[in-house]
Amino acid sequence: MRKLMAALLGLGMSTAALAQHAHEHGVASLQVAVDGGQLAIELETPLDNLVGFEHAPGTDAQRQAVRDAEAKLRDFPRLFVLPAAAGCAVQEVELEWPWAEEDHDHDHKHGHDHEEHHHDEGHSDLHVHYSLACTNPAALEEVRVKLSEAFPRMGSVRAQTATPRGQGSAVLNRAQDKLPL
């Protein structure tokens, strides 16, 4: 998965370009890379966009909001619509929460360096990595990004792509949800 995101850099995108957007409520960052039969999608978003707060959940309502957000994030077809002809199947979904595992009651993988997700005190981001295998990657002409529908606090998504067709970028929202690949 990380290897495919490194392909973004190998295709000419600089680290500065990938990280150019600071923590901004209502805005998420998305990177999409196609390499052979592999499709990698990485989402970075302020937690506020997903659950309405940016700290470890402290109440039952907050813990439920985190569980609900996690269920939505793991439901790939709810968030991303790919051409059926591409024959893509999700291989892995990895969520990297910004707090320690004991701070919430989920049974999933976590990144090891939680501090990297804190831009400054009180601002926390969630990173989600999707890895898919596609039997016909040539059919990957676009992806419909439904994040703003699933998470109404997410007003826009700044997307960058690296595919055999070249590089691209777009700003997506509920009205414009098609990302050309």
Buried (B, 14 or more C-beta within 10 A) or exposed (E): BEEBBEBBBEBEBEEEBBEEEEBBBEBBBBBBBBBEBBBBBBBBBBBBBBBEBBEBBEEEEBBEBBBEBBEBBBEBEBBBBBBEEBBBEBEEBBBBBBBEEEBBEBEEEBBEEBEEBBBEEEBBBBBBBBBBBBEEBEBBBBBBBBBBEBBEBBBBBBBBBBBEEEBBEBEBEBEEBEBEB
